[in-house]
Amino acid sequence: MQENLSTQQVLDARGRMTASGYARHMNFVLDKKLMRSPRCKEWDFYQIHFDGRYVLQLTLGHVSYAMQAQATLLDLATGDRHTIGKLAPAKRSFKRKMPTNPEVANVVQYFSRNLHVQFETTDKFRRLAFTANDYYGVKAEINLMLTNVGKNKEKIVIATPFAKRKQWYLNYKENCFVVNGYVRIGEVAYQISNGFGLLDWGRGVWPYRHKWVWGNGGTNVDGKSFGFNIGWGFGNTSAATENAFFYDNKMYKLGEVQEIKLGDSYRYIDDDERFVFKVEPIFDNFTKTDMLWVHNRCHQLFGRWSGYIVLDDGTKLTIPPFVAFCEHAVNRW
């Protein structure tokens, strides 16, 4: 696996990817002026799991021709889903302001008459705000504070090329946020106390047809944070996969991970058997979109994960059951 330890430009003057591999921090430099394709995609996606059964998802981003600002609240026990948001033409002013480095102080936001969304990043916290005032007859108010941030906290950052050099993907995933705040969508409202959060931050130019497998989640083990990120099927990962786990804010890189289905349950095992988990499914958050030339299918399967990890020094840690997900997506957009 190719680890990037120094600053490296992602694109050359013609918009072709020049970097590949992974890093523990945002060592990849993305210059907006070099993002020459009309099909660039940019998004910030946050997911928060709390009270053992609820999942809140917040998205702000665009796919070149359209922007999306959306909040979804899931009850994994009942399958109830509450979603509010907006899909609109992506204005150049909005795309220009999407940050190119998720580790530095920045604000990404979208304001319209009935919808206000703002994601703020500082070196001490992240603040997420989402307000909808009678938007399609539904009101929403979300205010969250995410802590457990800082320069010493390691992430998984991966620069992934495709067969065509002007197609590329820069992805940053940060796990183990501690989340506190409030969410209300319509008549459903909850206080969030010490929830567990993740950030999926992506920038890139992709093939029209693509698919992926992505799993992520986290919990606390004996007072220390644990999280994981696994994924494959998307681009050329010969230089590096995005497979990793996190313990006490340190990232432990993994090689290939296998998904094995046994009856109604699943197993996930890396090639060195340092990440070994059994999953009992709870809820399949299936979503689909069919609109003009956009066709998406995604099975986001939440389940109860349990297993063990092995640290670099050989220490084996048992991870008690916690809720996480692994999704399979097939897209054309």
Secondary structure, DSSP 4 states (H G I P E B T S, - for coil): --B--S-EESB-TTS-B---EEESS--EE--GGG---TTEEEEEEEEEEETTTEEEEEEEEE-SSEEEEEEEEEETTT--EEEEEEEEE--HHHHHTS-S-TTS-EEEEEE-SSEEEEEEE-SS-EEEEEEEEEETTEEEEEEEEEE---TTS--EEEEEE-SSTT-EEEEEEEEEEEEEEEEEETTEEEEEEEEEEEEEEEEEE--SEEEEEEEEEEEEETTEEEEEEEEESSS--SS----EEEETTEEEE---EEEEEETTEEEEEETTSSEEEEEEEEEEEEEEEEETTEEEEEEEEEEEEEEEEE-TTS-EEEEEEEEEEEEEEEEE-
